Structures are given as C-alpha cells and as structure tokens.
Amino acid sequence: MPASRRRTAALTLALAALLGATASAARAVPPPAADDPQDIPRAQCRTAVAGSTATARCFNPNGNLSRIRLHIECRRWYDPDVDTRAAPDGPAQQITLTGHCWQEIAEAWVSQEAE
C-alpha cells in the first residue's frame, strides 16, 4: 500500500475515533437542571361550574405559599370575562374562590404563582 493511502487511512481512523469519543462524552454529561416552574410544588385545585357560577376549591399541602386566581370566560360576547384577585393559599390551608357570568360560562380555570 502506498504511503499516501496509509496516511489517509490512519487519519480517517483517528478522526473516527475522535468523533466517537466526543459523541460518547457528550452523551455521558447530564443536562443542566432547569428551574422549571412545573417542578415547583403547587396547591391542588378543583373547579366546578353550576349554571352561571364557577367555584374553585384549592388545598395547599405544601410548605410554601401559593397565590391562586380563578379565571372565567363567559360564553356571550357582551358578558365580561372574570379574573379574581390573587388569593394567598398558605401551607395546609384550603380556600374557595367564586365568580359568575350574567349568562353561561364557556370555561373556568385556575392559575397559581408560588412564592
């Protein structure tokens, strides 16, 4: 085998080994832990709609304070949507939030901010 082919073969093998080593090293490093808001313990809430009234009952089993809001989307265009003021839900506390539309409710949901 000529010298140039040997050099090319040696360089190809060295490059393949280098790429394989860096790829396996990259896989071995765990990704950095992100401060994902979904990982923060939250209060457990249930919403119920009865006619034109929506109710959210939330219980906070965690040791942190949560601020909870009830959001109501009314079905009729002339009926204003409702967003309650943020209510604190401390550790081992239960709160109830209510709101209503003039007519029907299209959707009701709860949002939380952990402190």
All heavy atoms as an XYZ file, in Angstrom:
863
protein
N       0.854     -1.157      0.000
C       0.000      0.000      0.000
C       0.906      1.228      0.000
O       1.837      1.300      0.777
C      -0.876     -0.033      1.253
C      -1.852      1.093      1.316
S      -2.770      1.173      2.855
C      -4.078      0.058      2.614
N       0.627      2.206     -0.862
C       1.465      3.408     -0.914
C       1.347      4.202      0.387
O       0.387      4.099      1.139
C       0.899      4.213     -2.082
C       0.017      3.284     -2.849
C      -0.337      2.172     -1.944
N       2.319      5.057      0.633
C       2.401      5.838      1.882
C       1.228      6.813      1.997
O       0.721      7.049      3.096
C       3.731      6.583      1.939
N       0.799      7.385      0.880
C      -0.302      8.364      0.957
C      -1.605      7.685      1.364
O      -2.399      8.255      2.111
C      -0.468      9.091     -0.374
O      -0.828      8.171     -1.387
N      -1.813      6.474      0.900
C      -3.027      5.745      1.289
C      -2.975      5.347      2.755
O      -4.000      5.355      3.442
C      -3.205      4.498      0.429
C      -3.775      4.803     -0.903
C      -4.252      3.546     -1.549
N      -4.980      3.870     -2.751
C      -5.385      2.981     -3.609
N      -5.138      1.716     -3.391
N      -6.038      3.354     -4.671
N      -1.783      5.001      3.240
C      -1.642      4.653      4.652
C      -1.926      5.863      5.532
O      -2.584      5.751      6.554
C      -0.228      4.118      4.940
C      -0.126      2.628      4.679
C       1.196      2.079      5.116
N       1.966      1.904      3.884
C       3.266      2.079      3.735
N       3.986      2.423      4.761
N       3.846      1.913      2.588
N      -1.409      7.040      5.102
C      -1.665      8.258      5.864
C      -3.159      8.594      5.881
O      -3.711      8.961      6.902
C      -0.893      9.439      5.259
C       0.364      9.719      6.036
C       1.058     10.932      5.508
N       1.901     10.468      4.409
C       2.182     11.127      3.308
N       1.693     12.312      3.118
N       2.950     10.605      2.390
N      -3.806      8.454      4.729
C      -5.227      8.741      4.635
C      -6.025      7.783      5.513
O      -6.949      8.190      6.228
C      -5.704      8.640      3.174
O      -4.916      9.521      2.386
C      -7.153      9.003      3.039
N      -5.654      6.509      5.474
C      -6.349      5.523      6.305
C      -6.121      5.807      7.786
O      -7.050      5.732      8.600
C      -5.886      4.119      5.954
N      -4.916      6.169      8.166
C      -4.612      6.469      9.563
C      -5.363      7.714     10.021
O      -5.912      7.759     11.137
C      -3.106      6.652      9.751
N      -5.414      8.748      9.173
C      -6.149      9.965      9.520
C      -7.644      9.692      9.634
O      -8.313     10.222     10.522
C      -5.886     11.051      8.473
C      -4.523     11.736      8.557
C      -4.322     12.671      7.377
C      -4.373     12.488      9.856
N      -8.171      8.856      8.748
C      -9.587      8.523      8.793
C      -9.916      7.779     10.085
O     -10.930      8.071     10.748
C      -9.978      7.672      7.575
O      -9.642      8.392      6.394
C     -11.455      7.357      7.577
N      -9.075      6.817     10.460
C      -9.302      6.086     11.712
C      -9.172      6.994     12.931
O      -9.961      6.898     13.874
C      -8.318      4.921     11.819
C      -8.589      3.738     10.883
C      -7.460      2.718     10.988
C      -9.910      3.095     11.235
N      -8.197      7.885     12.931
C      -8.014      8.799     14.050
C      -9.203      9.747     14.173
O      -9.693     10.029     15.278
C      -6.713      9.587     13.877
N      -9.681     10.246     13.035
C     -10.840     11.145     13.049
C     -12.094     10.418     13.536
O     -12.862     10.959     14.329
C     -11.064     11.722     11.649
C     -12.191     12.731     11.515
C     -11.938     13.934     12.401
C     -12.348     13.152     10.077
N     -12.299      9.190     13.092
C     -13.453      8.414     13.532
C     -13.373      8.135     15.034
O     -14.387      8.213     15.745
C     -13.542      7.105     12.755
N     -12.198      7.823     15.538
C     -12.036      7.568     16.968
C     -12.298      8.838     17.779
O     -12.943      8.806     18.823
C     -10.632      7.045     17.252
N     -11.798      9.974     17.274
C     -12.006     11.237     17.964
C     -13.490     11.610     17.994
O     -14.023     12.002     19.027
C     -11.202     12.347     17.286
C     -11.322     13.734     17.900
C     -10.785     13.734     19.316
C     -10.618     14.753     17.047
N     -14.182     11.468     16.881
C     -15.607     11.781     16.826
C     -16.419     10.844     17.710
O     -17.356     11.267     18.376
C     -16.114     11.734     15.388
C     -15.640     12.878     14.483
C     -16.125     12.648     13.054
C     -16.120     14.209     14.992
N     -16.052      9.581     17.718
C     -16.758      8.625     18.573
C     -16.549      8.926     20.044
O     -17.467      8.819     20.852
N     -15.341      9.339     20.431
C     -15.052      9.647     21.830
C     -15.794     10.898     22.282
O     -16.345     10.949     23.384
C     -13.552      9.822     22.034
N     -15.838     11.930     21.438
C     -16.523     13.158     21.841
C     -18.038     12.947     21.882
O     -18.715     13.522     22.720
C     -16.190     14.328     20.898
O     -16.527     13.960     19.564
C     -14.738     14.699     20.987
N     -18.567     12.110     20.991
C     -20.004     11.850     20.998
C     -20.406     11.092     22.254
O     -21.424     11.401     22.875
C     -20.412     11.071     19.753
N     -19.613     10.099     22.660
C     -19.957      9.358     23.872
C     -19.759     10.218     25.115
O     -20.506     10.102     26.082
C     -19.133      8.072     23.967
O     -17.757      8.389     24.105
N     -18.774     11.119     25.099
C     -18.576     12.017     26.238
C     -19.727     13.011     26.339
O     -20.159     13.364     27.431
C     -17.253     12.759     26.100
N     -20.233     13.452     25.217
C     -21.354     14.388     25.235
C     -22.611     13.716     25.767
O     -23.415     14.349     26.441
C     -21.599     14.932     23.831
N     -22.785     12.445     25.471
C     -23.952     11.725     25.980
C     -23.825     11.444     27.469
O     -24.815     11.317     28.172
C     -24.132     10.411     25.222
C     -24.761     10.570     23.867
C     -25.107      9.223     23.306
N     -23.945      8.371     23.140
C     -23.285      8.174     22.010
N     -23.685      8.777     20.917
N     -22.253      7.381     21.948
N     -22.596     11.324     27.990
C     -22.385     10.976     29.383
C     -22.665     12.148     30.317
O     -22.956     11.951     31.485
C     -20.959     10.488     29.586
N     -22.601     13.383     29.835
C     -22.824     14.548     30.674
C     -24.333     14.788     30.798
O     -25.014     14.953     29.790
C     -22.135     15.795     30.059
C     -22.450     17.030     30.895
C     -20.649     15.577     29.955
N     -24.876     14.793     32.007
C     -26.311     15.025     32.157
C     -26.645     16.487     31.834
O     -25.825     17.372     32.065
C     -26.582     14.714     33.631
C     -25.271     14.911     34.303
C     -24.214     14.571     33.288
N     -27.835     16.737     31.328
C     -28.214     18.112     31.027
C     -28.356     18.917     32.317
O     -28.685     18.356     33.370
C     -29.562     17.977     30.314
C     -30.080     16.660     30.733
C     -28.884     15.791     31.002
N     -28.095     20.208     32.264
C     -28.209     21.003     33.481
C     -29.647     21.046     33.967
O     -30.585     21.019     33.178
C     -27.739     22.399     33.044
C     -27.916     22.417     31.564
C     -27.730     20.999     31.104
N     -29.810     21.077     35.274
C     -31.150     21.117     35.863
C     -31.757     22.489     35.632
O     -31.164     23.504     35.978
C     -31.075     20.815     37.353
N     -32.915     22.521     35.027
C     -33.596     23.787     34.761
C     -34.563     24.090     35.893
O     -35.144     23.202     36.493
C     -34.342     23.701     33.438
N     -34.716     25.357     36.181
C     -35.692     25.774     37.184
C     -37.045     25.880     36.508
O     -37.543     26.963     36.233
C     -35.284     27.106     37.804
C     -34.034     26.979     38.650
O     -33.813     25.875     39.171
O     -33.296     27.965     38.783
N     -37.627     24.741     36.253
C     -38.906     24.678     35.558
C     -40.024     25.004     36.533
O     -40.125     24.394     37.594
C     -39.091     23.271     34.976
C     -40.321     23.153     34.104
O     -40.933     24.190     33.798
O     -40.659     22.022     33.723
N     -40.896     25.985     36.178
C     -41.992     26.299     37.092
C     -42.930     25.129     37.335
O     -43.630     25.089     38.339
C     -42.741     27.436     36.390
C     -41.900     27.885     35.274
C     -40.872     26.831     35.032
N     -42.952     24.156     36.440
C     -43.817     22.993     36.630
C     -43.299     22.084     37.742
O     -44.048     21.266     38.264
C     -43.929     22.188     35.323
C     -44.541     22.976     34.189
C     -45.971     23.371     34.476
O     -46.694     22.690     35.182
N     -46.400     24.488     33.937
N     -41.997     22.211     38.118
C     -41.427     21.368     39.166
C     -41.719     21.891     40.569
O     -41.519     21.197     41.544
C     -39.914     21.251     38.977
C     -39.568     20.480     37.712
O     -40.449     19.749     37.209
O     -38.438     20.612     37.230
N     -42.178     23.129     40.689
C     -42.463     23.718     41.990
C     -43.756     23.104     42.529
O     -44.749     23.036     41.816
C     -42.595     25.252     41.865
C     -41.279     25.846     41.375
C     -42.994     25.862     43.199
C     -41.368     27.305     41.029
N     -43.759     22.653     43.788
C     -44.996     22.087     44.343
C     -46.116     23.121     44.335
O     -45.911     24.271     44.696
C     -44.618     21.706     45.773
C     -43.146     21.707     45.822
C     -42.668     22.615     44.739
N     -47.273     22.710     43.931
C     -48.410     23.620     43.800
C     -49.591     23.129     44.637
O     -49.660     21.973     45.030
C     -48.851     23.690     42.344
C     -47.738     24.084     41.411
C     -48.121     25.298     40.688
N     -47.065     25.668     39.759
C     -46.672     26.902     39.611
N     -47.241     27.856     40.291
N     -45.732     27.197     38.762
N     -50.527     24.044     44.856
C     -51.776     23.683     45.529
C     -52.613     22.827     44.580
O     -52.490     22.919     43.360
C     -52.537     24.946     45.918
N     -53.450     22.005     45.148
C     -54.330     21.150     44.356
C     -55.691     21.814     44.280
O     -56.301     22.093     45.309
C     -54.441     19.772     45.005
C     -53.106     19.088     45.137
C     -53.155     17.910     46.092
O     -54.156     17.673     46.750
N     -52.055     17.188     46.168
N     -56.154     22.090     43.048
C     -57.402     22.830     42.860
C     -58.394     22.024     42.027
O     -58.002     21.277     41.134
C     -57.142     24.153     42.156
S     -56.107     25.274     43.096
N     -59.669     22.222     42.345
C     -60.763     21.633     41.561
C     -61.741     22.741     41.236
O     -62.101     23.540     42.106
C     -61.462     20.540     42.337
C     -60.551     19.377     42.588
C     -61.273     18.207     43.136
N     -60.309     17.124     43.269
C     -60.479     16.086     44.007
N     -61.600     15.940     44.666
N     -59.572     15.157     44.078
N     -62.180     22.788     39.987
C     -63.155     23.801     39.588
C     -64.475     23.116     39.265
O     -64.496     21.978     38.795
C     -62.679     24.590     38.357
O     -62.434     23.692     37.291
C     -61.416     25.373     38.657
N     -65.554     23.839     39.529
C     -66.890     23.339     39.225
C     -67.707     24.491     38.670
O     -67.572     25.634     39.112
C     -67.549     22.783     40.479
N     -68.537     24.181     37.676
C     -69.425     25.175     37.074
C     -70.854     24.722     37.309
O     -71.211     23.584     36.985
C     -69.131     25.332     35.565
C     -70.136     26.269     34.935
C     -67.712     25.818     35.344
N     -71.655     25.612     37.865
C     -73.073     25.333     38.088
C     -73.855     26.540     37.573
O     -73.842     27.601     38.206
C     -73.359     25.098     39.562
N     -74.480     26.374     36.420
C     -75.216     27.483     35.813
C     -74.281     28.584     35.379
O     -73.394     28.377     34.563
N     -74.425     29.767     35.976
C     -73.567     30.891     35.613
C     -72.523     31.188     36.687
O     -71.887     32.231     36.669
C     -74.425     32.133     35.372
O     -75.108     32.496     36.563
N     -72.330     30.258     37.625
C     -71.363     30.437     38.707
C     -70.264     29.385     38.616
O     -70.539     28.202     38.412
C     -72.060     30.326     40.077
O     -73.086     31.312     40.146
C     -71.076     30.543     41.215
N     -69.032     29.834     38.778
C     -67.881     28.924     38.820
C     -67.255     29.004     40.203
O     -67.153     30.081     40.796
C     -66.861     29.288     37.760
N     -66.823     27.850     40.712
C     -66.207     27.762     42.027
C     -64.913     26.972     41.919
O     -64.874     25.937     41.257
C     -67.142     27.063     43.031
O     -68.382     27.759     43.055
C     -66.543     27.032     44.418
N     -63.865     27.471     42.573
C     -62.592     26.747     42.654
C     -62.294     26.507     44.121
O     -62.327     27.443     44.930
C     -61.480     27.537     42.003
N     -62.023     25.263     44.463
C     -61.628     24.908     45.821
C     -60.196     24.398     45.744
O     -59.919     23.444     45.024
C     -62.556     23.848     46.390
C     -63.922     24.379     46.712
C     -64.817     23.341     47.358
N     -66.088     23.913     47.737
C     -67.109     24.084     46.899
N     -66.987     23.721     45.640
N     -68.235     24.610     47.318
N     -59.324     25.040     46.508
C     -57.905     24.703     46.457
C     -57.396     24.362     47.853
O     -57.752     25.026     48.829
C     -57.096     25.878     45.898
S     -57.560     26.337     44.227
N     -56.563     23.342     47.917
C     -55.903     22.932     49.154
C     -54.414     22.902     48.892
O     -53.959     22.353     47.893
C     -56.377     21.552     49.614
C     -55.639     21.063     50.837
C     -55.878     21.631     52.072
C     -54.706     20.061     50.743
C     -55.192     21.206     53.202
C     -54.019     19.610     51.859
C     -54.262     20.192     53.090
N     -53.649     23.509     49.792
C     -52.200     23.580     49.639
C     -51.530     22.645     50.645
O     -51.394     23.001     51.815
C     -51.723     25.022     49.851
C     -50.257     25.187     49.538
O     -49.590     24.257     49.146
N     -49.757     26.396     49.714
N     -51.114     21.439     50.212
C     -50.468     20.507     51.139
C     -48.979     20.779     51.310
O     -48.320     20.106     52.087
C     -50.689     19.149     50.467
C     -50.662     19.470     49.013
C     -51.312     20.835     48.898
N     -48.441     21.748     50.589
C     -47.001     22.008     50.583
C     -46.626     23.039     51.641
O     -47.478     23.701     52.216
C     -46.586     22.507     49.192
C     -47.062     21.569     48.119
O     -46.790     20.396     48.159
N     -47.830     22.089     47.183
N     -45.351     23.204     51.855
C     -44.853     24.145     52.846
C     -44.611     25.537     52.296
O     -44.006     26.355     52.961
N     -45.071     25.811     51.088
C     -44.852     27.131     50.504
C     -46.185     27.842     50.284
O     -47.245     27.224     50.268
C     -44.083     27.011     49.186
C     -44.802     26.159     48.171
O     -45.775     25.494     48.487
N     -44.334     26.160     46.952
N     -46.116     29.150     50.098
C     -47.307     29.956     49.861
C     -47.600     30.010     48.364
O     -46.700     30.212     47.564
C     -47.080     31.372     50.390
C     -48.215     32.367     50.214
C     -49.384     31.978     51.107
C     -47.737     33.757     50.536
N     -48.840     29.813     47.999
C     -49.271     29.936     46.611
C     -50.298     31.051     46.515
O     -51.107     31.233     47.412
C     -49.911     28.640     46.108
O     -48.959     27.628     45.985
N     -50.246     31.800     45.430
C     -51.264     32.812     45.141
C     -52.111     32.268     44.001
O     -51.595     31.938     42.945
C     -50.635     34.138     44.778
C     -49.829     34.709     45.915
C     -49.665     36.202     45.753
N     -48.961     36.749     46.901
C     -49.550     37.133     48.027
N     -50.846     37.029     48.140
N     -48.860     37.618     49.018
N     -53.409     32.167     44.237
C     -54.296     31.477     43.295
C     -55.326     32.457     42.758
O     -55.855     33.294     43.490
C     -54.982     30.295     44.001
C     -53.907     29.340     44.499
C     -55.961     29.605     43.086
C     -54.386     28.257     45.386
N     -55.604     32.336     41.457
C     -56.619     33.157     40.781
C     -57.586     32.246     40.047
O     -57.178     31.250     39.458
C     -55.991     34.079     39.742
C     -55.125     35.150     40.289
C     -54.501     35.929     39.121
N     -53.600     36.916     39.603
C     -53.846     38.215     39.578
N     -54.968     38.663     39.065
N     -52.985     39.072     40.056
N     -58.841     32.635     40.043
C     -59.862     31.950     39.257
C     -60.145     32.801     38.025
O     -60.355     34.009     38.140
C     -61.144     31.768     40.080
C     -62.356     31.210     39.340
C     -62.095     29.802     38.828
C     -63.583     31.248     40.236
N     -60.115     32.169     36.862
C     -60.383     32.850     35.590
C     -61.641     32.235     34.978
O     -61.760     31.008     34.913
C     -59.215     32.686     34.620
C     -57.904     33.093     35.199
N     -57.483     34.401     35.232
C     -56.928     32.373     35.790
C     -56.293     34.461     35.803
N     -55.939     33.239     36.158
N     -62.557     33.089     34.549
C     -63.804     32.619     33.948
C     -63.986     33.303     32.604
O     -63.911     34.532     32.512
C     -65.016     32.933     34.852
C     -64.824     32.297     36.228
C     -66.300     32.454     34.207
C     -65.854     32.728     37.245
N     -64.194     32.498     31.577
C     -64.503     33.019     30.255
C     -66.002     32.827     30.022
O     -66.504     31.705     30.037
C     -63.705     32.280     29.185
C     -63.890     32.864     27.813
C     -62.998     32.184     26.799
O     -61.895     31.752     27.134
O     -63.446     32.091     25.636
N     -66.692     33.936     29.822
C     -68.135     33.890     29.613
C     -68.445     33.602     28.145
O     -67.700     33.997     27.250
C     -68.767     35.211     30.045
S     -68.475     35.580     31.789
N     -69.549     32.902     27.911
C     -69.901     32.477     26.561
C     -70.380     33.643     25.684
O     -70.055     33.729     24.525
C     -70.972     31.391     26.614
C     -71.269     30.781     25.272
C     -72.224     29.616     25.389
N     -71.793     28.603     26.347
C     -70.996     27.578     26.061
N     -70.542     27.421     24.853
N     -70.684     26.704     26.978
N     -71.165     34.547     26.235
C     -71.749     35.647     25.449
C     -70.724     36.758     25.240
O     -69.957     37.096     26.139
C     -72.978     36.221     26.151
C     -74.016     35.201     26.521
C     -74.676     34.631     25.305
N     -75.618     33.595     25.715
C     -76.630     33.237     25.001
N     -76.853     33.773     23.831
N     -77.431     32.280     25.420
N     -70.751     37.386     24.082
C     -69.793     38.443     23.758
C     -70.001     39.676     24.630
O     -69.062     40.403     24.925
C     -69.880     38.817     22.270
C     -71.211     39.413     21.876
C     -72.302     38.748     21.421
C     -71.581     40.788     21.939
N     -73.336     39.615     21.194
C     -72.917     40.890     21.494
C     -70.936     41.962     22.319
C     -73.601     42.087     21.428
C     -71.622     43.159     22.246
C     -72.945     43.215     21.798
N     -71.186     39.926     25.096
C     -71.467     41.110     25.893
C     -71.236     40.883     27.383
O     -71.342     41.796     28.184
C     -72.912     41.592     25.675
C     -73.960     40.525     25.905
C     -74.388     40.202     27.179
C     -74.500     39.829     24.828
C     -75.340     39.227     27.387
C     -75.458     38.857     25.033
C     -75.878     38.554     26.309
O     -76.815     37.582     26.501
N     -70.921     39.667     27.752
C     -70.709     39.304     29.149
C     -69.204     39.404     29.449
O     -68.406     38.695     28.840
C     -71.213     37.877     29.363
C     -71.595     37.596     30.800
O     -71.319     38.441     31.668
O     -72.172     36.520     31.031
N     -68.766     40.289     30.349
C     -67.321     40.442     30.594
C     -66.729     39.203     31.272
O     -67.366     38.593     32.133
C     -67.227     41.659     31.521
C     -68.564     41.737     32.181
C     -69.559     41.176     31.202
N     -65.518     38.845     30.857
C     -64.807     37.737     31.497
C     -64.398     38.148     32.902
O     -64.285     39.330     33.220
C     -63.585     37.345     30.670
C     -63.973     36.767     29.323
O     -65.133     36.346     29.164
O     -63.116     36.736     28.428
N     -64.158     37.151     33.755
C     -63.871     37.401     35.169
C     -62.494     36.844     35.513
O     -62.174     35.706     35.165
C     -64.938     36.722     36.066
C     -64.606     36.904     37.541
C     -66.315     37.252     35.742
N     -61.683     37.651     36.201
C     -60.408     37.226     36.777
C     -60.400     37.692     38.228
O     -60.447     38.892     38.493
C     -59.213     37.843     36.034
C     -59.107     37.346     34.609
O     -59.264     36.139     34.399
O     -58.861     38.169     33.716
N     -60.363     36.763     39.164
C     -60.391     37.152     40.567
C     -59.035     37.692     40.992
O     -58.013     37.449     40.348
C     -60.761     35.959     41.473
O     -59.752     34.960     41.366
C     -62.108     35.388     41.107
N     -59.039     38.386     42.097
C     -57.801     38.877     42.688
C     -57.021     37.670     43.220
O     -57.621     36.679     43.648
C     -58.167     39.823     43.824
C     -56.985     40.428     44.526
C     -57.458     41.384     45.577
N     -57.814     42.626     44.905
C     -58.262     43.687     45.539
N     -58.461     43.644     46.831
N     -58.528     44.780     44.877
N     -55.695     37.746     43.211
C     -54.874     36.637     43.708
C     -55.118     36.447     45.202
O     -54.995     37.382     45.986
C     -53.402     36.904     43.444
N     -55.490     35.227     45.572
C     -55.761     34.902     46.973
C     -54.626     34.032     47.510
O     -54.242     33.048     46.871
C     -57.083     34.152     47.089
N     -54.060     34.379     48.673
C     -52.984     33.553     49.229
C     -53.535     32.245     49.792
O     -54.573     32.228     50.439
C     -52.401     34.430     50.343
C     -53.518     35.346     50.718
C     -54.347     35.548     49.489
N     -52.827     31.180     49.483
C     -53.171     29.853     49.996
C     -51.930     29.324     50.700
O     -50.997     28.842     50.070
C     -53.600     28.934     48.850
C     -54.238     27.646     49.345
O     -54.531     27.543     50.546
O     -54.440     26.737     48.517
N     -51.902     29.467     52.010
C     -50.735     29.074     52.792
C     -50.657     27.578     52.999
O     -51.533     26.817     52.580
N     -49.599     27.129     53.664
C     -49.429     25.704     53.928
C     -50.591     25.126     54.725
O     -51.051     25.720     55.690
C     -48.133     25.635     54.736
C     -47.426     26.916     54.435
C     -48.482     27.930     54.161
N     -51.090     24.002     54.266
C     -52.184     23.270     54.915
C     -53.461     24.098     55.028
O     -54.237     23.916     55.950
C     -51.755     22.756     56.281
N     -53.683     24.998     54.081
C     -54.909     25.790     54.066
C     -55.758     25.417     52.866
O     -55.252     24.958     51.848
C     -54.604     27.287     53.985
C     -54.073     27.877     55.255
C     -53.912     29.381     55.125
O     -53.806     29.921     54.033
N     -53.886     30.060     56.253
N     -57.053     25.665     53.001
C     -57.987     25.461     51.895
C     -58.716     26.776     51.659
O     -59.150     27.428     52.612
C     -58.999     24.369     52.216
C     -59.956     24.130     51.081
C     -60.851     22.929     51.331
O     -60.607     22.137     52.223
N     -61.882     22.806     50.528
N     -58.827     27.173     50.383
C     -59.556     28.389     50.052
C     -60.604     28.069     48.988
O     -60.491     27.078     48.263
C     -58.636     29.519     49.563
C     -57.923     29.132     48.268
C     -57.651     29.935     50.631
C     -57.205     30.290     47.604
N     -61.616     28.925     48.915
C     -62.660     28.792     47.903
C     -62.791     30.126     47.180
O     -62.920     31.172     47.823
C     -64.005     28.423     48.555
O     -63.843     27.197     49.268
C     -65.084     28.250     47.506
N     -62.721     30.079     45.862
C     -62.890     31.266     45.026
C     -64.125     31.070     44.168
O     -64.342     29.983     43.632
C     -61.667     31.474     44.127
C     -60.323     31.639     44.828
C     -59.200     31.621     43.808
C     -60.294     32.919     45.619
N     -64.926     32.123     44.028
C     -66.115     32.027     43.183
C     -66.195     33.248     42.282
O     -65.633     34.302     42.573
C     -67.413     31.959     44.018
O     -67.486     33.119     44.841
C     -67.453     30.716     44.870
N     -66.884     33.085     41.188
C     -67.142     34.161     40.248
C     -68.311     33.750     39.370
O     -68.704     32.582     39.353
N     -68.883     34.722     38.653
C     -70.027     34.356     37.827
C     -70.114     35.239     36.582
O     -69.531     36.320     36.519
C     -71.326     34.445     38.632
C     -71.696     35.843     39.012
N     -71.175     36.454     40.100
C     -72.523     36.732     38.423
C     -71.672     37.673     40.192
N     -72.501     37.876     39.174
N     -70.848     34.746     35.615
C     -71.185     35.474     34.402
C     -72.670     35.813     34.471
O     -73.418     35.244     35.260
C     -70.924     34.622     33.155
S     -69.197     34.196     32.905
N     -73.106     36.723     33.646
C     -74.534     37.040     33.596
C     -75.321     35.889     32.981
O     -76.437     35.607     33.368
C     -74.783     38.295     32.778
C     -74.219     39.530     33.413
C     -73.980     39.747     34.738
C     -73.822     40.717     32.740
N     -73.458     40.993     34.941
C     -73.352     41.613     33.720
C     -73.805     41.123     31.414
C     -72.895     42.875     33.400
C     -73.351     42.380     31.109
C     -72.908     43.241     32.094
N     -74.713     35.257     31.988
C     -75.361     34.142     31.303
C     -74.523     32.882     31.520
O     -74.115     32.620     32.640
C     -75.509     34.467     29.804
C     -76.388     35.652     29.514
C     -77.863     35.337     29.698
O     -78.307     34.238     29.405
N     -78.608     36.302     30.215
N     -74.204     32.170     30.437
C     -73.483     30.899     30.550
C     -71.974     31.114     30.661
O     -71.430     32.116     30.219
C     -73.749     30.014     29.319
C     -75.187     29.701     29.059
C     -75.841     30.722     28.136
O     -75.128     31.490     27.485
O     -77.061     30.752     28.094
N     -71.327     30.107     31.233
C     -69.871     30.088     31.332
C     -69.323     29.184     30.238
O     -69.784     28.056     30.064
C     -69.431     29.584     32.724
C     -69.827     30.605     33.777
C     -67.937     29.312     32.759
C     -69.513     30.198     35.186
N     -68.335     29.690     29.513
C     -67.691     28.882     28.473
C     -66.579     28.018     29.073
O     -66.435     26.845     28.730
C     -67.118     29.778     27.376
N     -65.786     28.605     29.975
C     -64.647     27.881     30.528
C     -64.233     28.531     31.845
O     -64.341     29.746     32.008
C     -63.491     27.924     29.526
C     -62.315     27.087     29.872
C     -61.246     27.119     28.779
O     -61.369     27.884     27.814
O     -60.288     26.361     28.936
N     -63.723     27.725     32.778
C     -63.195     28.227     34.053
C     -61.911     27.471     34.360
O     -61.836     26.264     34.185
C     -64.210     28.040     35.171
N     -60.885     28.199     34.819
C     -59.617     27.569     35.158
C     -58.932     28.361     36.249
O     -59.319     29.470     36.585
C     -58.725     27.411     33.929
C     -58.193     28.688     33.365
C     -56.989     29.271     33.641
C     -58.844     29.559     32.447
N     -56.869     30.444     32.949
C     -57.995     30.642     32.194
C     -60.080     29.523     31.790
C     -58.319     31.676     31.346
C     -60.400     30.567     30.928
C     -59.532     31.607     30.708
N     -57.889     27.769     36.831
C     -57.153     28.346     37.941
C     -55.703     28.540     37.517
O     -55.129     27.696     36.836
C     -57.215     27.408     39.173
C     -56.314     27.886     40.286
C     -58.635     27.285     39.668
N     -55.109     29.665     37.922
C     -53.669     29.863     37.738
C     -53.038     30.074     39.124
O     -53.707     30.536     40.051
C     -53.389     31.051     36.817
O     -53.813     32.253     37.411
N     -51.736     29.711     39.218
C     -51.049     29.785     40.511
C     -49.693     30.421     40.341
O     -49.038     30.263     39.323
C     -50.852     28.387     41.085
C     -52.113     27.658     41.372
C     -51.823     26.339     42.049
O     -50.991     26.251     42.935
N     -52.523     25.307     41.635
N     -49.279     31.138     41.375
C     -47.931     31.681     41.471
C     -47.373     31.224     42.804
O     -47.956     31.518     43.854
C     -47.953     33.199     41.411
C     -48.517     33.787     40.149
C     -48.701     35.297     40.266
O     -48.228     35.897     41.246
O     -49.330     35.847     39.369
N     -46.273     30.511     42.767
C     -45.650     30.056     44.024
C     -44.697     31.122     44.520
O     -44.054     31.822     43.746
C     -44.913     28.748     43.786
N     -44.621     31.268     45.831
C     -43.692     32.244     46.416
C     -42.651     31.549     47.247
O     -42.809     30.494     47.729
C     -44.448     33.245     47.284
C     -45.284     34.163     46.475
C     -45.832     35.308     47.298
O     -45.436     35.472     48.465
O     -46.651     36.046     46.764
